[in-house]
Amino acid sequence: MASVKIVLPGDIIDTRREEDTTQQESNVEDEATVIRLGPGLVQSSEAVSAVTAGVLHSNSETNRWWVAGNKRRYVAAVGEPVVGVVVARHGEGYRVDIGSAHDALLPHLAFEGATKRNKPNLAVGTVVYGRVVVANSVMDPEIECYNSNTGKSEGYGELSEGFMFKCSLGLARRLIDTKAPVLAALGNGVPFEVAVGVNGRVWVNAGSVATTILVANAIRNSEYLDAKQCRQMVKELLEKQ
Amino acid sequence: MSRPDRREASQLRALNCSLGQLNRADGSAQFSAGNTSVVSGIYGPVEAKVYEEKLDRAVVEVKFRPDIGAPTTKDKWMESAIRNTFEREILAHLHPRTLVQIVIQLREGDGSVDSAAINATSLALVDAGIPLKCMITAATCAVLPDDTTVVDPTQEEIDAARSTHTFAFASGSSTGPLYVDSRGDFTMDEYNHCYELCALATERVLAFMRTAIEGKVTKEAKISAA
């Protein structure tokens, strides 16, 4: 797609492609392809319409269409890594606030090497890094702090010390998906560890309080900066330290 | 006959909007037409209280705050009118047992407040990423004592008018309006004339909103692509 197509809610999407228009004489039923609608698109009778505003994307191999837009409120989806805060302890697990409409359930045994006699004891207020296992519109979400197939923690679990802050979902995805320039630039300057949740929460831990705050501010500032501006911004922050 | 601010009869005031200014809200928009300025903030989907949650859809709640003083019955009426308009267009079945809260603050009122509130809420819902069936745009008309009809009246024009009419339409839809508020003495011809003028005015408001949203999305997309 050469040009960027921005859609608004209510816009009807034309899902035919430029190549299809040359085959208009052929039988439509033979050529019917299944189109998969991702976030931001719904089917209303025969037409496909957008329900959120954003850039319209499509993948010609898988015939997937979706709308990419930024927002701040997280809606849980299975398989996504999230950073949460324990808000309550129950008989069967912890209640963790992951930013979605309902708090997620984290079973007591969903940790590496946990048995009935040997369970981790998390206090209310603990920051955890987990993976969403159950997420649909009718149930409360559930997370686990280990990979249930291998039994290893793989980075999930309790995050101790450090500082957690919130950011937009788009920034969180960029920090995870791409080689985010702000994290690379910071990594050249100061040692720190970071856990990014697609629910718009980022946990940072550096040697001292001042450095942790510097790293958190740098990540927050990078929302609308491109790679070059990111490096410049990080350079200025490190010099001021 | 000339209007106090020397506009044409069907001319809207200068439209202005900004998206995402409230950093604690999930979405927000400020919309102004001339001196009338409204801010709308959206929180949602968030957890609904057990006694007000609906098992199959999201609950939509609207709070309208006037510019001066405490909310009165008129503001409560506006809240329920706006709620009825948006409840049908928000895809609430995607988020059962949740709440979408719309908080509207009137910053300055100079006529056509209800259409500004609807436009601001439409933009704010888009900013929050709440799924909508369509964009909702609104415009107000007033029939003056000398039988002329003016679009986007100021408060001065509304005070002098024989009747005022606010219409809200769904974008791209040829079915009737989503919201109609007519006050005063008027004939069916006057009503129909106002309907047509408002339909044209809302198309212009929609084009303005499209430009504003495209600006915001382009800014975000450029960074993602970089």
Interface residues (C-beta under 8 A of the other chain):
Chain A: V4 I6 L8 P9 G10 D11 I12 G40 V42 S44 S49 V51 T52 A53 G54 V55 A68 G69 N70 K71 R72 R73 V75 A101 H102 D103 S137 V138 G170 R174 E223 Y224 L225 D226 A227
Chain B: D26 G27 G44 P45 V46 E47 L91 L94 H95 P96 R97 T98 L99 V126 A128 G129 I130 P131 L132 K133 C134 M135 A170 S171 G172 S173 M209 R210 I213 E214 V217 T218 K219 E220 A221 K222 I223 S224 A226
